[in-house]
Amino acid sequence: QVQLVESGGGLVQPGGSLRLSCVASGMIFKNTVLEWYRQAPGKQREWVARITSRNNTDVAWFVKGRFTISRDNIKNTVYLQMNSLEPEDTAVYYCYGYGGGGTTWGQGTQVTVSS
C-alpha cells in the first residue's frame, strides 16, 4: 500500500522555523517525485515545493529564500525546512508523491504561525 505520512507541524511565532517530514512507504522512493502543497482556510490548495528523483528542486516564488526541500533516500523521507515563517504561511501542509510505482497524498500536518 502506497502511503505518505507527514509530521512536524505545530504552532510557531512569526520569524520562527519548522521542519516538516514526510515518510513514504509502498513505493520505490528513489524514483519518486515529491512535492509539498498547502491549503489555508477558505483558500485553494497551492503548490509549495518539488524535488525530483535526481534531486532537482524548485520552490514557489512566495517561499523562495525561506523554504528548502530535501530528501533522504535511505530514510524514505522528504523534508520541508521552513524559516522566517509569516502568519500567511499558516495552512495545512500536504506531501504528494508520484512516479515511484504509486501516486498518493499524505493526510496533512497543520502549521500555525501566530504570536
C-alpha positions as CSV (number, residue, x, y, z in Angstrom):
1,Q,0.0,0.0,0.0
2,V,1.4,3.4,-1.1
3,Q,1.4,5.8,1.8
4,L,2.8,9.2,2.9
5,V,2.8,10.3,6.5
6,E,3.6,13.9,7.4
7,S,4.8,15.2,10.7
8,G,6.5,18.2,12.2
9,G,3.7,20.8,12.2
10,G,2.8,23.0,15.1
11,L,2.5,26.5,16.5
12,V,5.4,28.9,15.9
13,Q,5.9,32.6,16.3
14,P,6.5,34.8,13.3
15,G,10.1,34.7,12.3
16,G,10.4,31.1,13.6
17,S,11.3,27.9,11.9
18,L,9.8,24.4,11.5
19,R,10.9,21.3,9.6
20,L,8.2,19.1,8.2
21,S,8.9,15.5,7.4
22,C,7.1,13.1,5.1
23,V,7.8,9.4,5.3
24,A,6.9,7.2,2.3
25,S,6.1,3.5,2.1
26,G,4.9,1.2,-0.6
27,M,6.8,2.9,-3.4
28,I,10.2,2.9,-5.0
29,F,11.2,6.1,-3.1
30,K,14.4,6.9,-5.0
31,N,12.3,7.1,-8.3
32,T,9.6,9.2,-6.8
33,V,9.0,12.9,-7.4
34,L,7.9,14.5,-4.1
35,E,6.0,17.8,-3.7
36,W,4.7,19.9,-0.8
37,Y,1.4,21.7,-1.1
38,R,-0.5,23.8,1.4
39,Q,-4.1,24.8,2.0
40,A,-5.1,27.8,4.1
41,P,-8.7,28.1,5.4
42,G,-11.0,29.3,2.7
43,K,-8.3,29.1,0.0
44,Q,-7.4,26.6,-2.7
45,R,-4.6,24.2,-2.2
46,E,-1.4,25.6,-3.6
47,W,1.9,24.1,-4.7
48,V,4.9,25.0,-2.5
49,A,7.9,22.9,-3.5
50,R,9.2,20.0,-5.6
51,I,12.2,17.6,-5.5
52,T,12.8,15.2,-8.3
53,S,14.4,11.8,-8.3
54,R,17.6,13.5,-9.4
55,N,17.4,15.9,-6.5
56,N,16.5,18.9,-8.7
57,T,14.5,21.3,-6.6
58,D,12.1,24.1,-7.1
59,V,10.0,26.3,-4.7
60,A,7.1,28.7,-5.2
61,W,8.0,32.4,-5.5
62,F,6.3,33.2,-2.2
63,V,8.6,31.0,-0.2
64,K,11.7,31.4,-2.2
65,G,14.7,32.1,0.1
66,R,12.7,30.9,3.1
67,F,11.8,27.3,2.5
68,T,14.0,24.4,1.4
69,I,13.0,21.0,0.2
70,S,15.3,18.0,0.6
71,R,15.1,14.2,0.6
72,D,16.8,11.2,2.3
73,N,16.5,8.1,0.1
74,I,17.8,5.9,2.9
75,K,15.1,7.0,5.3
76,N,12.4,7.3,2.5
77,T,11.7,10.8,3.8
78,V,11.3,14.2,2.2
79,Y,11.7,17.4,4.3
80,L,10.5,20.9,4.1
81,Q,12.7,23.3,6.1
82,M,10.7,26.5,6.7
83,N,12.5,29.6,8.0
84,S,11.3,33.1,8.6
85,L,7.8,32.0,8.9
86,E,5.0,34.5,8.5
87,P,1.3,34.4,9.6
88,E,0.5,34.0,5.9
89,D,2.2,30.6,6.0
90,T,-0.5,29.3,8.3
91,A,-2.0,26.3,6.5
92,V,-2.3,22.5,6.4
93,Y,0.8,21.2,4.6
94,Y,0.4,18.1,2.4
95,C,3.0,15.8,0.9
96,Y,2.4,14.4,-2.6
97,G,4.4,11.7,-4.3
98,Y,4.3,10.2,-7.8
99,G,6.5,8.2,-10.2
100,G,7.8,5.5,-8.0
101,G,5.1,3.0,-8.6
102,G,2.3,4.9,-6.9
103,T,0.6,8.3,-6.6
104,T,-0.7,9.5,-3.3
105,W,-1.3,12.3,-0.9
106,G,-0.5,12.4,2.8
107,Q,-3.0,13.3,5.4
108,G,-1.6,16.7,6.1
109,T,0.0,18.5,9.1
110,Q,-1.1,21.8,10.5
111,V,1.3,24.7,10.6
112,T,0.1,27.8,12.6
113,V,2.2,31.0,12.6
114,S,1.0,33.3,15.3
115,S,2.2,35.4,18.2
